[in-house]
């Protein structure tokens, strides 16, 4: 089994074969990831090495309303189609992480050596798909599971820990709740 990182955004989807409004909805809601530029040098190696049974981590950019700037889901690859015009991944076994791993935590874990150097592409402009280490999946799942359980007697060492927890999972406060960043200059 290999592990791949895919980055999706909240921009308008132009794939007419998948009827969704935004890019992120294709893999997360429909279990399909399509790329028309899969033959580009920076993507081709990943596309040619991904196989049925491999795992996919989904990183959502800041423009993805429900999962802003975090690794939010893990999927299993069911089928890979490499065509002349496009490449398509069919994804199954959708697992939403109890707590999405925010980009700042990803960066901290890269610096501490807990995540691989390949994870540096997470959140970078123009990144779509790349192979990462199996240990990255294990680290992310372990972190998410331990961060997703907040007991009444939990001791929070910093206010930022608590803010990160609720920013990554506002639905734990109230179902359907979303984080809205304040506009600068407004009180």
Z-matrix of the N, CA and C atoms (Angstrom, degrees):
N
C 1 1.447
C 2 1.520 1 110.00
N 3 1.311 2 116.21 1 135.30
C 4 1.457 3 122.71 2 174.25
C 5 1.527 4 108.18 3 -113.98
N 6 1.333 5 116.08 4 162.71
C 7 1.461 6 121.55 5 -179.58
C 8 1.524 7 108.48 6 -123.52
N 9 1.326 8 115.36 7 136.58
C 10 1.457 9 122.26 8 -179.26
C 11 1.521 10 109.60 9 -126.28
N 12 1.320 11 115.31 10 148.40
C 13 1.456 12 123.01 11 176.14
C 14 1.523 13 107.47 12 -108.01
N 15 1.316 14 116.56 13 128.14
C 16 1.465 15 122.26 14 175.95
C 17 1.518 16 107.31 15 -120.27
N 18 1.313 17 116.06 16 137.51
C 19 1.459 18 121.89 17 179.05
C 20 1.521 19 109.35 18 -111.07
N 21 1.324 20 116.24 19 130.52
C 22 1.462 21 121.57 20 178.87
C 23 1.522 22 109.81 21 -125.94
N 24 1.331 23 115.26 22 155.59
C 25 1.465 24 120.09 23 -178.88
C 26 1.524 25 110.70 24 -123.22
N 27 1.309 26 114.79 25 176.15
C 28 1.457 27 122.06 26 177.64
C 29 1.511 28 112.80 27 -94.60
N 30 1.330 29 116.57 28 13.50
C 31 1.466 30 119.38 29 179.41
C 32 1.522 31 110.22 30 -71.63
N 33 1.315 32 115.62 31 160.43
C 34 1.459 33 122.34 32 -177.62
C 35 1.529 34 110.52 33 -64.49
N 36 1.331 35 115.68 34 130.09
C 37 1.458 36 121.51 35 178.60
C 38 1.527 37 110.00 36 -75.62
N 39 1.320 38 115.53 37 135.75
C 40 1.464 39 120.64 38 177.42
C 41 1.525 40 111.58 39 -110.53
N 42 1.313 41 116.68 40 7.34
C 43 1.464 42 120.82 41 179.32
C 44 1.527 43 108.75 42 -82.16
N 45 1.308 44 115.61 43 105.26
C 46 1.459 45 120.10 44 -176.12
C 47 1.526 46 112.64 45 -69.46
N 48 1.346 47 117.88 46 -23.52
C 49 1.456 48 120.17 47 -179.52
C 50 1.526 49 112.91 48 -73.48
N 51 1.329 50 117.33 49 -17.24
C 52 1.461 51 122.73 50 176.37
C 53 1.519 52 106.47 51 -117.21
N 54 1.287 53 117.43 52 115.43
C 55 1.466 54 121.72 53 -175.33
C 56 1.527 55 111.20 54 -88.29
N 57 1.334 56 115.64 55 80.67
C 58 1.460 57 122.10 56 174.75
C 59 1.520 58 107.76 57 -135.24
N 60 1.316 59 116.00 58 164.57
C 61 1.463 60 120.24 59 -178.79
C 62 1.533 61 113.11 60 -83.82
N 63 1.337 62 117.00 61 -40.32
C 64 1.465 63 120.78 62 -173.28
C 65 1.527 64 111.15 63 -125.62
N 66 1.361 65 115.08 64 154.14
C 67 1.468 66 121.29 65 -177.12
C 68 1.524 67 113.05 66 -52.99
N 69 1.329 68 117.22 67 -45.18
C 70 1.464 69 120.63 68 -174.87
C 71 1.523 70 112.83 69 -59.88
N 72 1.321 71 116.83 70 -26.66
C 73 1.459 72 120.14 71 -177.59
C 74 1.534 73 112.07 72 -69.97
N 75 1.324 74 116.60 73 -25.76
C 76 1.467 75 119.22 74 -179.22
C 77 1.525 76 111.49 75 -58.54
N 78 1.341 77 119.58 76 -58.79
C 79 1.467 78 117.86 77 -179.97
C 80 1.530 79 113.01 78 -74.68
N 81 1.319 80 118.04 79 -42.35
C 82 1.459 81 120.28 80 -172.42
C 83 1.524 82 112.25 81 -72.27
N 84 1.318 83 117.83 82 -42.50
C 85 1.462 84 119.68 83 -177.39
C 86 1.526 85 113.80 84 -96.82
N 87 1.337 86 117.36 85 -28.54
C 88 1.468 87 120.24 86 -175.89
C 89 1.523 88 114.25 87 -111.97
N 90 1.334 89 117.35 88 -9.30
C 91 1.462 90 119.96 89 177.87
C 92 1.512 91 114.23 90 70.10
N 93 1.342 92 116.59 91 29.82
C 94 1.465 93 121.13 92 -179.02
C 95 1.529 94 108.72 93 -134.66
N 96 1.333 95 115.72 94 135.73
C 97 1.460 96 120.66 95 174.42
C 98 1.524 97 107.49 96 -126.76
N 99 1.329 98 116.63 97 122.18
C 100 1.466 99 122.71 98 -176.10
C 101 1.521 100 109.65 99 -118.53
N 102 1.343 101 115.59 100 141.16
C 103 1.458 102 120.00 101 175.27
C 104 1.521 103 108.78 102 -141.25
N 105 1.329 104 115.25 103 123.14
C 106 1.465 105 121.24 104 179.28
C 107 1.527 106 111.85 105 -87.25
N 108 1.332 107 116.91 106 -7.46
C 109 1.471 108 121.18 107 -178.85
C 110 1.521 109 110.77 108 -115.47
N 111 1.318 110 116.44 109 31.39
C 112 1.457 111 120.79 110 -174.31
C 113 1.512 112 113.57 111 -65.76
N 114 1.337 113 117.32 112 -20.74
C 115 1.471 114 120.12 113 -178.39
C 116 1.529 115 113.04 114 -83.98
N 117 1.349 116 117.51 115 -6.55
C 118 1.468 117 120.27 116 176.05
C 119 1.527 118 108.65 117 -58.88
N 120 1.306 119 116.26 118 144.87
C 121 1.468 120 122.07 119 -175.51
C 122 1.529 121 112.94 120 -51.61
N 123 1.327 122 117.94 121 -42.92
C 124 1.458 123 120.04 122 -174.87
C 125 1.534 124 113.21 123 -74.45
N 126 1.343 125 118.76 124 -11.46
C 127 1.463 126 121.90 125 179.66
C 128 1.532 127 113.39 126 -112.25
N 129 1.304 128 116.16 127 -27.66
C 130 1.468 129 121.64 128 -170.23
C 131 1.531 130 113.43 129 -56.87
N 132 1.329 131 117.56 130 -45.03
C 133 1.471 132 120.32 131 -178.88
C 134 1.524 133 111.53 132 -57.61
N 135 1.324 134 116.25 133 -43.93
C 136 1.464 135 119.76 134 179.92
C 137 1.521 136 110.68 135 -64.31
N 138 1.318 137 116.32 136 -47.27
C 139 1.463 138 119.91 137 -178.65
C 140 1.528 139 111.91 138 -62.60
N 141 1.313 140 117.53 139 -36.81
C 142 1.464 141 119.79 140 -178.60
C 143 1.529 142 113.06 141 -77.97
N 144 1.335 143 117.52 142 -15.11
C 145 1.459 144 119.25 143 -178.76
C 146 1.534 145 113.46 144 -104.60
N 147 1.306 146 118.57 145 -12.41
C 148 1.471 147 120.43 146 -178.76
C 149 1.529 148 110.17 147 -74.19
N 150 1.332 149 115.95 148 138.67
C 151 1.467 150 122.10 149 -173.96
C 152 1.530 151 111.21 150 -134.61
N 153 1.313 152 114.62 151 162.93
C 154 1.455 153 121.60 152 173.58
C 155 1.531 154 108.66 153 -56.20
N 156 1.314 155 115.98 154 134.82
C 157 1.461 156 121.38 155 -179.85
C 158 1.514 157 114.35 156 93.79
N 159 1.344 158 117.77 157 -14.92
C 160 1.462 159 120.43 158 176.68
C 161 1.524 160 109.52 159 -67.94
N 162 1.314 161 115.84 160 160.59
C 163 1.462 162 121.86 161 179.41
C 164 1.526 163 109.98 162 -103.12
N 165 1.340 164 115.43 163 148.81
C 166 1.459 165 122.10 164 179.43
C 167 1.525 166 108.81 165 -127.65
N 168 1.334 167 116.10 166 125.43
C 169 1.460 168 123.05 167 171.61
C 170 1.519 169 106.92 168 -93.10
N 171 1.326 170 117.35 169 134.38
C 172 1.465 171 120.83 170 178.07
C 173 1.521 172 108.71 171 -105.78
N 174 1.342 173 115.32 172 120.50
C 175 1.467 174 120.99 173 172.46
C 176 1.521 175 107.64 174 -103.78
N 177 1.325 176 116.86 175 125.36
C 178 1.457 177 122.82 176 178.29
C 179 1.523 178 109.41 177 -100.44
N 180 1.334 179 116.45 178 129.99
C 181 1.463 180 120.36 179 178.39
C 182 1.529 181 109.42 180 -70.13
N 183 1.319 182 115.97 181 174.05
C 184 1.465 183 121.84 182 -178.80
C 185 1.514 184 114.22 183 -60.65
N 186 1.328 185 117.51 184 -18.55
C 187 1.467 186 120.61 185 -178.08
C 188 1.533 187 113.16 186 -86.23
N 189 1.321 188 117.43 187 1.91
C 190 1.462 189 121.08 188 178.62
C 191 1.524 190 107.70 189 -92.36
N 192 1.323 191 116.11 190 99.42
C 193 1.463 192 123.16 191 -174.45
C 194 1.510 193 116.72 192 -43.83
N 195 1.333 194 119.15 193 -55.38
C 196 1.464 195 118.74 194 -175.99
C 197 1.533 196 115.23 195 -73.82
N 198 1.326 197 117.59 196 -20.67
C 199 1.472 198 120.73 197 -175.12
C 200 1.533 199 110.71 198 -137.93
N 201 1.326 200 119.28 199 56.22
C 202 1.471 201 119.90 200 -172.89
C 203 1.527 202 114.33 201 -67.38
N 204 1.330 203 115.44 202 130.51
C 205 1.475 204 123.63 203 173.01
C 206 1.522 205 113.09 204 51.13
N 207 1.343 206 116.21 205 54.59
C 208 1.461 207 119.25 206 -179.79
C 209 1.522 208 111.66 207 -157.40
N 210 1.327 209 113.90 208 156.22
C 211 1.465 210 120.49 209 168.92
C 212 1.518 211 104.62 210 -83.16
N 213 1.331 212 115.90 211 117.03
C 214 1.458 213 119.88 212 -168.61
C 215 1.523 214 115.52 213 -113.96
N 216 1.339 215 118.13 214 -24.84
C 217 1.461 216 121.15 215 -173.08
C 218 1.526 217 111.56 216 -142.70
N 219 1.328 218 114.17 217 158.45
C 220 1.458 219 122.67 218 171.98
C 221 1.531 220 107.16 219 -128.51
N 222 1.320 221 116.64 220 134.58
C 223 1.458 222 122.54 221 178.02
C 224 1.526 223 109.35 222 -127.48
N 225 1.310 224 115.13 223 164.18
C 226 1.457 225 122.43 224 171.23
C 227 1.525 226 107.17 225 -110.32
N 228 1.325 227 116.54 226 137.80
C 229 1.460 228 121.41 227 178.99
C 230 1.528 229 108.64 228 -75.72
N 231 1.323 230 115.85 229 123.45
C 232 1.464 231 121.20 230 177.38
C 233 1.529 232 110.96 231 -93.51
N 234 1.340 233 116.20 232 -37.51
C 235 1.464 234 120.47 233 -175.33
C 236 1.529 235 109.19 234 -157.65
N 237 1.341 236 115.81 235 143.42
C 238 1.461 237 122.66 236 176.37
C 239 1.523 238 107.82 237 -120.62
N 240 1.331 239 116.22 238 129.95
C 241 1.469 240 121.45 239 176.76
C 242 1.522 241 108.59 240 -123.21
N 243 1.328 242 116.46 241 116.00
C 244 1.458 243 121.70 242 177.05
C 245 1.518 244 107.85 243 -108.84
N 246 1.322 245 116.53 244 111.65
C 247 1.456 246 121.05 245 -179.28
C 248 1.513 247 111.14 246 -115.60
N 249 1.315 248 115.81 247 176.64
C 250 1.458 249 120.01 248 178.32
C 251 1.528 250 111.81 249 -65.13
N 252 1.321 251 116.74 250 -37.82
C 253 1.463 252 120.56 251 -175.85
C 254 1.515 253 113.88 252 -94.10
N 255 1.336 254 116.89 253 -34.15
C 256 1.464 255 119.47 254 -175.06
C 257 1.519 256 110.97 255 -152.37
N 258 1.325 257 113.87 256 162.68
C 259 1.462 258 121.94 257 172.26
C 260 1.523 259 107.48 258 -117.79
N 261 1.333 260 115.71 259 142.98
C 262 1.457 261 120.47 260 -177.54
C 263 1.518 262 109.78 261 -134.69
N 264 1.328 263 115.58 262 133.94
C 265 1.461 264 122.16 263 171.38
C 266 1.518 265 107.60 264 -107.85
N 267 1.322 266 115.68 265 134.17
C 268 1.462 267 121.35 266 172.38
C 269 1.518 268 105.82 267 -105.92
N 270 1.327 269 116.29 268 124.04
C 271 1.457 270 122.42 269 -171.46
C 272 1.523 271 111.19 270 -115.18
N 273 1.334 272 115.88 271 140.71
C 274 1.465 273 121.89 272 178.63
C 275 1.521 274 109.25 273 -133.35
N 276 1.322 275 115.45 274 -178.87
C 277 1.470 276 122.06 275 178.16
C 278 1.528 277 111.37 276 53.55
N 279 1.325 278 114.95 277 51.17
C 280 1.463 279 121.28 278 179.30
C 281 1.522 280 110.24 279 -61.33
N 282 1.324 281 115.21 280 126.19
C 283 1.465 282 120.43 281 176.14
C 284 1.521 283 108.00 282 -128.25
N 285 1.320 284 115.76 283 112.15
C 286 1.463 285 119.86 284 174.14
C 287 1.520 286 107.07 285 -82.00
N 288 1.312 287 116.41 286 129.78
C 289 1.458 288 120.15 287 -178.89
C 290 1.529 289 109.74 288 -67.56
N 291 1.330 290 118.30 289 139.63
C 292 1.469 291 120.54 290 178.64
C 293 1.529 292 111.52 291 -54.67
N 294 1.303 293 115.59 292 -38.44
C 295 1.459 294 122.25 293 174.13
C 296 1.516 295 106.65 294 -135.33
N 297 1.331 296 117.10 295 119.26
C 298 1.458 297 119.94 296 176.67
C 299 1.520 298 110.18 297 -64.43
N 300 1.328 299 116.58 298 143.42
C 301 1.463 300 119.87 299 179.90
C 302 1.533 301 108.80 300 -86.72
N 303 1.340 302 117.40 301 110.87
C 304 1.465 303 121.09 302 -179.23
C 305 1.535 304 111.57 303 -65.85
N 306 1.324 305 114.76 304 154.61
C 307 1.461 306 121.12 305 -178.45
C 308 1.523 307 112.25 306 -56.81
N 309 1.325 308 118.69 307 -38.09
C 310 1.469 309 118.92 308 179.71
C 311 1.529 310 111.58 309 -64.76
N 312 1.327 311 117.98 310 -32.92
C 313 1.468 312 121.09 311 176.87
C 314 1.530 313 109.26 312 -72.01
N 315 1.340 314 117.10 313 -40.10
C 316 1.470 315 120.75 314 176.09
C 317 1.531 316 108.95 315 -55.14
N 318 1.324 317 116.64 316 -49.14
C 319 1.474 318 120.92 317 -178.93
C 320 1.526 319 111.81 318 -62.48
N 321 1.337 320 117.04 319 -41.93
C 322 1.471 321 120.41 320 177.84
C 323 1.524 322 110.91 321 -60.20
N 324 1.329 323 115.96 322 -42.39
C 325 1.466 324 120.59 323 -177.15
C 326 1.530 325 111.99 324 -73.16
N 327 1.316 326 117.73 325 -26.26
C 328 1.471 327 120.35 326 173.16
C 329 1.525 328 108.55 327 -68.81
N 330 1.330 329 116.11 328 -46.56
C 331 1.473 330 121.11 329 -178.90
C 332 1.531 331 111.55 330 -62.55
N 333 1.333 332 117.02 331 -35.65
C 334 1.463 333 119.93 332 -179.33
C 335 1.524 334 112.32 333 -82.19
N 336 1.342 335 116.92 334 -7.49
C 337 1.458 336 120.59 335 179.94
C 338 1.523 337 114.05 336 88.24
N 339 1.335 338 117.54 337 3.13
C 340 1.464 339 120.62 338 -179.93
C 341 1.529 340 111.70 339 -76.50
N 342 1.332 341 117.19 340 -26.28
C 343 1.465 342 122.46 341 174.50
C 344 1.520 343 108.42 342 -117.68
N 345 1.318 344 116.05 343 151.40
C 346 1.466 345 121.81 344 -176.35
C 347 1.529 346 112.67 345 -72.34
N 348 1.302 347 114.94 346 162.39
C 349 1.465 348 122.01 347 176.69
C 350 1.530 349 111.71 348 -61.10
N 351 1.337 350 117.21 349 -29.47
C 352 1.467 351 121.04 350 178.86
C 353 1.521 352 111.63 351 -60.70
N 354 1.318 353 117.50 352 -24.88
C 355 1.467 354 121.94 353 -179.86
C 356 1.531 355 112.16 354 -71.59
N 357 1.335 356 117.83 355 -11.20
C 358 1.477 357 120.77 356 178.31
C 359 1.522 358 112.22 357 -60.67
N 360 1.324 359 117.15 358 -23.25
C 361 1.467 360 120.32 359 179.58
C 362 1.522 361 111.87 360 -70.56
N 363 1.297 362 116.48 361 -18.63
C 364 1.470 363 122.14 362 179.51
C 365 1.533 364 109.01 363 -58.04
N 366 1.320 365 115.76 364 124.57
C 367 1.459 366 120.82 365 178.21
C 368 1.510 367 115.61 366 82.46
N 369 1.336 368 118.35 367 4.44
C 370 1.461 369 119.63 368 -179.40
C 371 1.523 370 111.27 369 -91.17
N 372 1.304 371 115.70 370 146.71
C 373 1.464 372 122.68 371 -179.85
C 374 1.527 373 110.67 372 -58.75
N 375 1.331 374 116.78 373 131.51
C 376 1.456 375 121.54 374 175.10
C 377 1.517 376 115.87 375 84.88
N 378 1.340 377 117.12 376 -7.39
C 379 1.465 378 118.94 377 179.18
C 380 1.523 379 109.85 378 -76.31
N 381 1.342 380 117.82 379 138.89
C 382 1.461 381 122.44 380 177.78
C 383 1.527 382 112.54 381 -123.25
N 384 1.344 383 116.24 382 -54.08
C 385 1.468 384 119.94 383 -173.68
C 386 1.528 385 109.16 384 -149.80
N 387 1.321 386 116.01 385 142.32
C 388 1.462 387 120.81 386 177.01
C 389 1.511 388 110.67 387 -165.11
N 390 1.309 389 115.44 388 154.09
C 391 1.458 390 121.75 389 178.89
C 392 1.524 391 108.78 390 -80.89
N 393 1.338 392 116.28 391 139.12
C 394 1.459 393 122.55 392 175.89
C 395 1.526 394 107.44 393 -126.56
N 396 1.300 395 117.51 394 -176.02
C 397 1.460 396 121.85 395 -177.22
C 398 1.529 397 111.60 396 -85.67
N 399 1.330 398 116.57 397 148.08
C 400 1.469 399 120.92 398 175.29
C 401 1.523 400 110.58 399 -57.58
N 402 1.324 401 116.34 400 -35.95
C 403 1.463 402 120.22 401 -179.79
C 404 1.533 403 111.85 402 -64.25
N 405 1.333 404 117.59 403 -24.89
C 406 1.470 405 120.26 404 176.89
C 407 1.529 406 110.29 405 -63.40
N 408 1.322 407 116.22 406 -43.42
C 409 1.465 408 120.51 407 178.07
C 410 1.527 409 110.10 408 -60.50
N 411 1.310 410 116.76 409 -46.76
C 412 1.465 411 121.24 410 -179.67
C 413 1.526 412 111.09 411 -60.26
N 414 1.336 413 117.13 412 -44.07
C 415 1.465 414 121.79 413 -179.62
C 416 1.524 415 110.90 414 -63.52
N 417 1.321 416 116.57 415 -43.97
C 418 1.472 417 121.12 416 -178.49
C 419 1.527 418 110.72 417 -66.48
N 420 1.320 419 117.34 418 -44.15
C 421 1.472 420 120.22 419 178.87
C 422 1.527 421 111.06 420 -62.72
N 423 1.319 422 116.70 421 -44.23
C 424 1.467 423 120.92 422 179.82
C 425 1.523 424 110.77 423 -62.43
N 426 1.345 425 116.81 424 -45.78
C 427 1.467 426 120.69 425 179.41
C 428 1.523 427 110.32 426 -62.13
N 429 1.324 428 117.25 427 -46.17
C 430 1.462 429 121.68 428 -177.53
C 431 1.525 430 111.34 429 -62.00
N 432 1.312 431 116.08 430 -44.39
C 433 1.468 432 119.80 431 179.74
C 434 1.529 433 110.94 432 -62.64
N 435 1.324 434 116.98 433 -44.59
C 436 1.468 435 119.22 434 -177.62
C 437 1.522 436 111.77 435 -73.36
N 438 1.324 437 118.19 436 -29.33
C 439 1.468 438 121.58 437 179.34
C 440 1.517 439 111.97 438 -83.30
N 441 1.332 440 116.89 439 -20.04
C 442 1.455 441 121.37 440 -176.36
C 443 1.513 442 114.39 441 -81.42
N 444 1.313 443 117.22 442 -6.59
C 445 1.450 444 120.42 443 -179.73
C 446 1.518 445 108.04 444 -109.44
N 447 1.307 446 116.44 445 111.52
C 448 1.462 447 120.95 446 178.90
C 449 1.520 448 107.69 447 -116.65
N 450 1.314 449 116.43 448 110.14
C 451 1.460 450 121.41 449 -179.98
C 452 1.521 451 108.17 450 -95.78
N 453 1.329 452 115.55 451 158.46
C 454 1.457 453 119.62 452 -178.85
C 455 1.515 454 111.98 453 -58.42
N 456 1.322 455 117.25 454 -35.99
C 457 1.456 456 119.39 455 -177.34
C 458 1.531 457 113.75 456 -91.42
N 459 1.338 458 117.17 457 11.92
C 460 1.458 459 120.21 458 178.43
C 461 1.522 460 109.59 459 -65.75
N 462 1.312 461 115.18 460 134.56
C 463 1.446 462 120.47 461 177.53
C 464 1.519 463 108.41 462 -96.09
N 465 1.315 464 116.72 463 123.58
C 466 1.459 465 122.08 464 179.27
C 467 1.517 466 107.07 465 -101.15
N 468 1.332 467 115.96 466 122.69
C 469 1.457 468 119.14 467 -175.52
C 470 1.522 469 112.47 468 -76.48
N 471 1.352 470 116.38 469 -28.19
C 472 1.466 471 119.75 470 179.93
C 473 1.518 472 108.98 471 -138.88
N 474 1.312 473 116.10 472 146.91
C 475 1.457 474 120.18 473 176.06
C 476 1.525 475 110.31 474 -58.86
N 477 1.344 476 116.68 475 -32.83
C 478 1.465 477 119.80 476 -178.88
C 479 1.531 478 111.47 477 -64.21
N 480 1.350 479 118.11 478 -29.54
C 481 1.470 480 121.09 479 176.30
C 482 1.525 481 110.22 480 -62.86
N 483 1.316 482 115.43 481 -44.72
C 484 1.459 483 120.70 482 -179.70
C 485 1.532 484 110.63 483 -67.98
N 486 1.330 485 116.71 484 -42.44
C 487 1.463 486 120.18 485 177.66
C 488 1.527 487 110.45 486 -60.95
N 489 1.317 488 117.85 487 -44.08
C 490 1.468 489 122.16 488 179.46
C 491 1.524 490 110.30 489 -61.03
N 492 1.318 491 116.05 490 -42.79
C 493 1.465 492 120.28 491 -179.75
C 494 1.531 493 110.41 492 -59.28
N 495 1.318 494 117.07 493 -52.18
C 496 1.463 495 119.70 494 -177.07
C 497 1.525 496 112.80 495 -73.24
N 498 1.326 497 118.69 496 -31.16
C 499 1.468 498 121.13 497 176.66
C 500 1.536 499 109.58 498 -65.36
N 501 1.313 500 116.60 499 -38.11
C 502 1.462 501 120.58 500 -179.55
C 503 1.516 502 113.08 501 -76.99
N 504 1.328 503 117.71 502 -20.17
C 505 1.470 504 121.25 503 -177.36
C 506 1.525 505 110.95 504 -144.27
N 507 1.330 506 117.81 505 62.59
C 508 1.466 507 118.57 506 -177.78
C 509 1.525 508 112.70 507 -62.05
N 510 1.325 509 117.63 508 -23.39
C 511 1.453 510 121.43 509 178.52
C 512 1.517 511 113.42 510 -64.35
N 513 1.333 512 117.29 511 -15.88
C 514 1.459 513 120.25 512 177.52
C 515 1.536 514 110.60 513 -75.24
N 516 1.332 515 116.89 514 -20.39
C 517 1.459 516 120.93 515 175.76
C 518 1.525 517 108.57 516 -81.44
N 519 1.336 518 115.41 517 -50.43
C 520 1.456 519 121.96 518 178.20
C 521 1.514 520 108.59 519 -155.00
N 522 1.325 521 117.60 520 133.60
C 523 1.459 522 121.88 521 -178.63
C 524 1.530 523 110.15 522 -57.32
N 525 1.330 524 115.94 523 131.74
C 526 1.464 525 121.66 524 178.76
C 527 1.522 526 113.92 525 87.15
N 528 1.333 527 117.79 526 -6.95
C 529 1.461 528 121.03 527 -179.94
C 530 1.523 529 109.96 528 -67.44
N 531 1.335 530 116.99 529 137.25
C 532 1.462 531 122.33 530 178.26
C 533 1.513 532 109.23 531 -124.83
N 534 1.337 533 115.36 532 151.06
C 535 1.461 534 121.49 533 177.12
C 536 1.516 535 108.40 534 -85.43
N 537 1.345 536 115.66 535 130.29
C 538 1.451 537 121.23 536 175.92
C 539 1.523 538 106.44 537 -121.71
N 540 1.330 539 115.72 538 121.31
C 541 1.464 540 119.08 539 179.10
C 542 1.518 541 109.73 540 -74.14
N 543 1.331 542 117.03 541 135.50
C 544 1.461 543 119.92 542 -179.03
C 545 1.521 544 110.97 543 -67.00
N 546 1.311 545 115.65 544 148.35
C 547 1.459 546 121.70 545 176.30
C 548 1.516 547 107.78 546 -78.97
N 549 1.327 548 116.48 547 132.10
C 550 1.460 549 120.28 548 -179.77
C 551 1.521 550 110.74 549 -57.48
N 552 1.298 551 114.94 550 138.78
C 553 1.450 552 120.21 551 176.06
C 554 1.518 553 113.38 552 92.92
N 555 1.306 554 118.87 553 -14.23
C 556 1.464 555 120.81 554 178.13
C 557 1.513 556 108.31 555 -95.15
N 558 1.310 557 115.22 556 142.36
C 559 1.473 558 119.97 557 179.57
C 560 1.496 559 110.90 558 -91.42
